[in-house]
Amino acid sequence: MLNRVLSSTYGILATTVAGFGGLFADAFFGKSGFIVTLAVALLLLLIAFVKERKVQQLYANETIPIPVVVSVDDSTPIEIHFKALLTRIAEEDSRFEGLDKKLESYFNISEQMLTFKYDGEMYDRARLISFLQIIRYVLNDIQRRLDNKACFHLFFLRRPAVGVALGGMFRTDGIVVYQNNDYSNTLDKVAKIDSRKYKEKVSDFKHFKIMKKLKDKKERDLLVAVQISSHTISLEHPSLRKFKNVIALESVRNGTLPTDDESFKNDLWVEHAQEIYNIINQYKGEFDTITLVHSMPEAIGVILGMALENYWNINVYQFDRGEYRNVINLQEIKYYF
């Protein structure tokens, strides 16, 4: 603790006053100047000690927010996203100002352990799965260091298909999910996952209009198309026309999902993922393979992935360069840590 006291702002100021200030005070004002300087240094040191003690008690007893940024196919430096997330967390609770420095000081958790940028080919399955496994390994290690008192604050961008795969690693872990808002240039907190609501059964679908076209159940493949965002899914696209059995979910809302406090409190984003999960869960026994094609925010993808996990034979497509392409099969992702 002494090292952290001395390296704090007040600690550095105290040693500076005691060292250089003491010499000048003694030289110009004699013994009385030296005593005053020493008293000021001790006062600064006491302030540093009290502040450090409060921080130590906070980080020893509270659930600690752990900022995690995962970036796939995004050109913005990941450090910028990380700083934005740190700022957002501190806005919610001022006790966590300078969170990155505290995490490194107390738990040896560096920024490099909390930021994951994937620059490889998104359709290189082995490499992508290895990337996801590394994230799971690091987050498990962080949980151990914090005695499972970590609450992960996850900001994922930019490919929802990978977000679905990423969400599967969290399962019931405490997690707060953020969404980048391009219109207002803000980072919005859209969901806090502290229960398994995203898996609970629903009988009345209030967020989606559902269209079913089940022409030939001898064909053991089902296409589930989820339409939330502005990109309109074309079911007549050559990549999708081959599917004989289709269930399309179209959001009843016009435009993007709201990210205000009311939508957060009412679990609006969680409920969207919950309804998608319920459709997939309802039909998974009737088909050998389910293919998910989507136009949805990244955060919905992450929450849906938490519900789906990696037990079912689900292919997740991503619209990319004019094509709907298969990014990953959730069953292929194995976590051994």
C-alpha positions in Angstrom: 0.0 0.0 0.0 2.9 2.4 0.8 4.1 2.2 -2.8 0.6 3.2 -4.1 0.4 6.1 -1.6 3.7 7.4 -2.7 2.9 7.1 -6.4 -0.4 8.8 -6.1 -0.8 12.5 -7.0 -0.8 13.7 -3.4 2.0 11.3 -2.5 4.2 12.7 -5.3 3.3 16.2 -4.3 4.2 15.4 -0.6 7.6 14.0 -1.5 8.3 17.0 -3.8 7.4 19.5 -1.1 9.4 17.6 1.5 12.5 17.3 -0.8 12.9 20.4 -2.8 10.5 22.6 -0.7 12.3 21.7 2.5 15.7 22.7 1.1 14.5 26.1 -0.1 12.5 26.8 3.0 15.5 26.0 5.2 17.8 28.1 3.1 15.5 31.2 3.0 13.4 31.0 6.1 15.5 28.9 8.5 14.2 26.3 10.9 10.6 27.7 11.0 10.4 27.5 7.2 11.6 23.9 7.3 9.0 23.0 10.0 6.1 24.5 8.0 7.2 22.7 4.8 7.5 19.4 6.7 4.0 19.9 8.1 2.6 20.6 4.6 4.3 17.5 3.3 2.9 15.4 6.1 -0.6 16.8 5.6 -0.4 15.9 1.9 0.9 12.5 2.7 -2.0 12.0 5.1 -4.5 13.0 2.4 -2.8 10.5 0.1 -3.1 7.8 2.7 -6.8 8.5 3.4 -7.7 8.5 -0.3 -5.7 5.3 -0.9 -7.4 3.6 2.0 -10.9 4.5 0.6 -9.9 3.1 -2.8 -8.5 0.0 -1.3 -11.7 -0.7 0.7 -13.8 -0.1 -2.4 -11.9 -2.5 -4.5 -11.7 -5.0 -1.7 -15.4 -5.1 -1.0 -17.4 -4.1 -4.0 -18.3 -5.8 -7.3 -15.9 -4.2 -9.7 -16.7 -3.1 -13.3 -14.3 -4.6 -15.7 -14.3 -2.8 -19.1 -13.9 -5.1 -22.0 -13.7 -4.0 -25.7 -13.8 -6.5 -28.5 -13.4 -5.1 -32.0 -13.9 -7.1 -35.2 -13.3 -5.5 -38.6 -13.4 -1.9 -37.2 -11.0 0.8 -38.4 -11.0 2.9 -35.2 -8.1 2.3 -32.9 -9.3 0.1 -30.1 -7.7 2.4 -27.5 -10.2 5.1 -28.4 -13.1 2.7 -27.7 -11.6 1.7 -24.4 -11.2 5.2 -23.2 -14.9 5.9 -24.2 -16.0 2.9 -22.2 -13.9 4.0 -19.1 -15.5 7.5 -19.3 -19.0 5.9 -19.5 -18.4 3.8 -16.5 -17.0 6.7 -14.5 -20.1 8.8 -15.5 -22.3 6.2 -13.8 -20.2 6.0 -10.6 -17.5 8.6 -9.9 -15.8 6.1 -7.5 -14.4 4.4 -10.6 -12.5 7.4 -12.0 -9.2 6.2 -13.3 -10.5 2.6 -13.3 -7.8 1.3 -15.7 -5.0 2.5 -13.5 -6.6 1.0 -10.4 -7.1 -2.3 -12.0 -3.4 -2.4 -13.0 -2.2 -1.2 -9.6 -4.3 -3.6 -7.5 -4.8 -6.6 -9.7 -2.2 -6.4 -12.3 -4.9 -6.2 -15.0 -3.6 -4.1 -17.9 -5.4 -2.5 -20.7 -3.9 -5.1 -23.1 -5.8 -7.8 -21.1 -9.1 -5.9 -21.6 -8.9 -5.0 -25.3 -9.2 -7.6 -28.1 -8.9 -6.6 -31.8 -9.4 -9.1 -34.5 -7.8 -8.1 -37.7 -7.8 -11.5 -39.5 -10.1 -12.9 -42.1 -13.5 -13.2 -40.5 -14.2 -16.4 -42.4 -11.1 -18.2 -41.2 -13.0 -20.4 -38.7 -10.0 -21.8 -36.9 -8.4 -18.4 -36.3 -11.7 -16.8 -35.2 -12.5 -19.6 -32.8 -8.9 -19.3 -31.4 -9.5 -15.6 -30.9 -12.7 -16.3 -28.9 -11.0 -18.9 -26.8 -8.3 -16.5 -25.9 -10.9 -14.0 -24.7 -12.6 -16.6 -22.6 -9.3 -17.7 -21.1 -8.3 -14.1 -20.1 -11.7 -13.3 -18.7 -11.6 -16.5 -16.6 -8.3 -15.4 -15.3 -9.6 -12.0 -14.4 -12.6 -13.6 -12.5 -10.1 -15.7 -10.5 -8.1 -12.6 -9.6 -11.2 -10.8 -8.4 -12.7 -13.8 -6.6 -15.6 -13.7 -9.0 -16.5 -10.2 -8.0 -16.1 -8.9 -11.6 -19.0 -7.4 -13.5 -17.9 -7.3 -17.2 -18.9 -4.1 -19.1 -18.8 -5.2 -22.7 -18.5 -3.0 -25.7 -18.5 -5.1 -28.9 -18.3 -3.9 -32.4 -18.7 -4.3 -35.4 -19.9 -7.7 -36.8 -23.1 -9.0 -35.1 -22.4 -12.6 -36.3 -19.2 -12.7 -34.3 -21.1 -11.0 -31.4 -23.5 -14.0 -31.3 -20.5 -16.3 -30.9 -18.9 -14.0 -28.4 -22.1 -13.9 -26.2 -22.0 -17.6 -25.9 -18.9 -17.5 -23.6 -20.6 -15.4 -21.0 -23.6 -17.5 -20.2 -24.8 -16.4 -16.7 -21.9 -14.2 -15.9 -22.7 -10.7 -14.7 -22.4 -8.4 -17.7 -23.4 -4.9 -18.8 -23.8 -4.5 -22.6 -23.1 -1.3 -24.5 -24.1 -0.2 -28.0 -22.3 2.4 -30.1 -24.8 5.1 -31.3 -23.6 6.5 -34.6 -26.3 9.1 -34.7 -25.6 10.8 -31.4 -21.9 9.7 -31.3 -22.5 8.2 -27.8 -21.8 4.9 -26.1 -25.1 3.7 -24.7 -25.7 1.2 -21.9 -28.5 -1.0 -23.3 -28.7 -4.1 -21.0 -27.6 -5.4 -17.7 -27.7 -9.2 -17.6 -28.1 -10.4 -14.0 -30.7 -13.1 -14.6 -31.6 -15.7 -17.3 -34.6 -13.7 -18.6 -33.2 -13.9 -22.1 -34.0 -17.7 -21.9 -37.4 -17.4 -20.3 -40.4 -18.7 -22.3 -42.7 -16.1 -24.0 -46.0 -16.9 -25.5 -46.9 -13.5 -26.8 -44.4 -11.8 -29.1 -44.7 -8.0 -28.7 -41.5 -6.9 -30.4 -41.7 -8.8 -33.7 -44.1 -9.6 -36.5 -43.5 -13.2 -37.4 -43.8 -14.7 -40.9 -43.5 -18.5 -41.4 -42.9 -20.2 -44.7 -42.4 -23.9 -44.0 -42.7 -25.5 -47.4 -40.9 -28.8 -47.0 -40.0 -30.2 -43.7 -38.2 -33.1 -45.4 -35.6 -30.4 -46.0 -33.9 -30.4 -42.6 -32.6 -26.8 -42.8 -34.4 -23.8 -41.3 -33.6 -20.2 -42.1 -34.4 -17.7 -39.3 -34.2 -14.1 -40.6 -34.1 -11.3 -38.0 -34.9 -7.8 -39.2 -34.2 -5.0 -36.7 -31.7 -2.6 -38.2 -31.9 -0.5 -41.3 -30.4 -3.0 -43.7 -33.3 -4.9 -45.3 -32.7 -8.7 -45.6 -33.4 -9.9 -49.1 -34.8 -13.5 -48.8 -34.6 -13.7 -52.6 -30.9 -13.2 -52.6 -29.1 -16.1 -54.2 -27.4 -16.9 -50.9 -30.8 -17.4 -49.2 -33.1 -18.5 -52.0 -32.1 -22.1 -51.5 -33.9 -22.3 -48.1 -37.3 -23.9 -48.4 -38.2 -23.3 -44.8 -38.1 -19.7 -43.5 -39.2 -17.9 -40.4 -38.8 -14.2 -40.6 -39.0 -11.9 -37.6 -39.5 -8.2 -38.4 -39.3 -5.6 -35.6 -42.6 -3.8 -35.0 -40.6 -0.6 -34.4 -39.8 1.8 -37.2 -36.1 2.8 -37.0 -33.5 1.8 -34.5 -34.2 0.6 -31.0 -34.2 3.4 -28.3 -31.3 3.5 -25.9 -32.8 5.7 -23.2 -33.1 5.0 -19.5 -36.7 3.7 -19.9 -35.7 1.1 -22.5 -32.8 0.0 -20.3 -35.0 -0.3 -17.2 -37.6 -2.2 -19.1 -35.1 -4.7 -20.6 -36.2 -3.8 -24.1 -33.0 -5.1 -25.7 -33.0 -8.2 -23.6 -36.6 -8.9 -24.6 -35.8 -8.7 -28.3 -33.1 -11.3 -27.9 -35.5 -13.4 -25.8 -38.1 -13.5 -28.5 -35.6 -14.5 -31.1 -34.3 -17.2 -28.8 -37.8 -18.5 -28.2 -38.4 -19.0 -31.9 -35.1 -20.9 -32.4 -35.8 -23.0 -29.3 -39.3 -23.8 -30.5 -38.1 -25.1 -33.9 -34.7 -26.6 -33.1 -36.1 -30.1 -32.7 -37.8 -30.1 -36.1 -34.7 -29.3 -38.1 -31.1 -30.6 -38.2 -29.6 -27.2 -38.9 -30.7 -23.6 -38.2 -29.2 -20.8 -40.2 -29.5 -17.3 -38.6 -29.3 -14.3 -41.0 -29.8 -10.9 -39.5 -29.9 -7.2 -39.6 -29.5 -6.2 -36.0 -27.4 -4.2 -33.6 -24.2 -5.8 -32.2 -25.6 -5.7 -28.6 -28.6 -7.8 -29.6 -26.2 -10.3 -31.2 -24.2 -10.6 -27.9 -27.4 -11.0 -25.7 -28.8 -13.6 -28.2 -25.5 -15.5 -28.1 -25.7 -15.7 -24.3 -29.1 -17.4 -24.7 -28.0 -19.7 -27.5 -24.6 -20.7 -26.1 -22.8 -23.3 -28.3 -24.9 -26.4 -27.9 -27.0 -26.3 -31.1 -26.2 -26.7 -34.8 -26.6 -23.1 -35.7 -24.9 -21.3 -38.6 -24.6 -17.6 -38.2 -24.5 -15.5 -41.5 -23.2 -12.0 -42.0 -24.0 -9.7 -44.9 -20.7 -8.6 -46.3 -19.7 -7.1 -49.6 -23.1 -7.9 -51.2 -23.3 -11.5 -50.0 -24.7 -13.4 -47.1 -21.8 -15.4 -45.9 -21.5 -18.1 -43.2 -19.2 -16.8 -40.5 -19.4 -19.5 -37.9 -21.2 -22.6 -36.6 -21.9 -22.2 -32.8 -21.3 -25.9 -32.1 -17.8 -25.6 -33.4 -16.8 -23.3 -30.6 -15.3 -25.3 -27.7 -14.1 -23.7 -24.5 -11.8 -25.9 -22.5 -10.8 -23.4 -19.8 
